[in-house]
Amino acid sequence: MTVSDSSRTAALPKRGKQAKPAQGIEAEVAVLQQMTVDELRRRYAAVMGEESRCRHKEHLIRKIAWRIQALAEGDLTERARRRAKELANDADVRVTPPRGHHVATCGGETAEADVAPDNRVPAPGGAIVRNYRGHQVRVTVLVDGFEYEGRRYKSLSAVAKAISGSHCNGFRFFGLEAKR
């Protein structure tokens, strides 16, 4: 064994099952780039041991490349796995659910989630008034949306589209964006 051979041997990963040189991994990833989505899904099943429901080419390539690298160079240590699990358990959890979602209570019933109202919009019962093309537009704010000319809308953008005929930001249309 020459000096150069011993230095190459020392650089190989100790945990890997089938240590491949970095060029081999890069070559495999280059081959993945040329595959179709269906070919990638078959390769994913072969490498991961399970079917993929995903049809996003870049995502499949990343997952397969990660697995190839993990097999070649070694996976996470058990200590790293434990630490990742601890961090996942301590992760910040969303404090308030998205608007309109129901939250389970202790008694098993569901209750509407309390969500802080948008401070750019008047309180329910209030009105938003604007002049548009010579006409005064009046929109009433409801608890669950908006009312304009007797019709209910879920968003200000929907009201703005009904008035102008084109898609636009409702807050910008009514001049409410600066209040944020």
Secondary structure as UniProt FT lines:
FT   HELIX           3..11
FT   HELIX           22..34
FT   HELIX           37..48
FT   HELIX           57..73
FT   HELIX           78..90
FT   TURN            99..100
FT   STRAND          102..104
FT   TURN            106..107
FT   STRAND          110..112
FT   TURN            119..120
FT   TURN            124..125
FT   STRAND          127..132
FT   TURN            133..134
FT   STRAND          135..142
FT   TURN            143..144
FT   STRAND          145..148
FT   TURN            149..150
FT   STRAND          151..153
FT   HELIX           156..164
FT   HELIX           170..173
FT   TURN            174..175
FT   HELIX           177..179
//
